[in-house]
Amino acid sequence: MKLTDREQDGVVVLEPKGKIMGGPDATLLHDKLYEFIQQGRTKVVIDLSRIEWMNSTGLGILIQGYTTLRNSDGQLKLAKVTDKIQSLLTITKLVSVFDAYDTVEDAIASFN
């Protein structure tokens, strides 16, 4: 997985690309979120449009990120969830945990 980030309207937008399967991916996302929290940047959107696949470990990484931010009075929201990932979220009933939006702009606007 490759991970880029940018800021838009005071919200951090993470843009992972590839597969989220655990291993180094877990450390990469976790470390990046802690970096943002230490900077006081606790509004985060993850754009999932370029994720090819995610396994159960990948879902665990998202849950860990969600929990980490929530425990720091922040929020994690998802945007552009692909059909494959939406199916995983539905099967695991995580669809009721994550706020998911069709566009990154909608996700950002939801913070206001």
N, C-alpha and C positions, 0 to 999 in steps of 0.2 A: 504494500500500500504506500502511496505517496500522499503527503499531506501538505496543503498550502493553506494559508490563512490571510484574511484581509479584514479591515474594519469598515463598516458602513453604518452611518447614523448612530454611532456609539455601541454597535453590536458587533461582536466578533463572528465572522463567517468562516467556518472550517470547510475546506473542500477536499475530502479524501478522494483518491482515485485508485481503482484496482479492486483487490479483494481484502476484506477484513476477516482475518482468520486466526488472530491471536499471535503469540510469539512477540516479535519486535513491534508489531502493530499496537499491541496493548500498551507497551511502554511509551511509544511515540505519542499516542493520544493522551494518555494519562499525564505525561510530563508536560505536554503543551497546555492542558487544562490547568494544571497547577501553576504554570508560568502566568497564565492569564489571571488566575485568582490572586496571586501575589501582587499583580499590577492593578488589582481592583476592577478588572474587566470580567464581570460575571454574567453577562448576557451573551449567550452563545447559540448560534444556529449551525447545524451540520447539514450541508448540502449533499444529499446522497445520490445525486443524479449520475455520478460517474463510478458508482460502486457496482462491480460486476457480480459479486457474490459475497455473502456473509454467512458464516457458520454460527453455531451456538456460542463459541468463544467470542466471536465478533459482537453478538447480541449482548454478551456479558460486558464487553468493553463499553458499549453504549449505556448500559444500565449503570456501570461504575461511574461514567462521566456524568450522567444525570444526577446520581446520588452525591457525588463530589461537589458539583455546583450547587445543588439544593442545600447541602450542609453549610455552604458558604454564602447563603442568602442569594444565590444566583439561580439562573434558569437555563435549561438546555432544551432547544426545540429542533425539530427535524424539518427539512424542506426537500422537495422534489424526490420523494420516496418512490423508487422504482416498483413495478409490479411484483418482482421477485421478493424485494425486501418487505413490501406491504403484506405479502402472503406470509412471510415469516413472522411479522409482528402480529398478524391476525391469529395464526395458529398458536402462538405462544401467549396470546392475550395481552401482549405488551402494547397493542394498539390503544388500550385504555390508559396506559401510563404516559406515553409520549404525546406531546402536542405536535401534530404534523400538518404541514401546509403545502399547497401546490407550488408556490414560488418562494424564493428567498425573500423577496420584497414583502409578501404577506406575513411571513414568519417574523421579519424585523418589525413590521407595523404592529404585530400583536403584543410587543413589549410595552407599547404606549397606552 
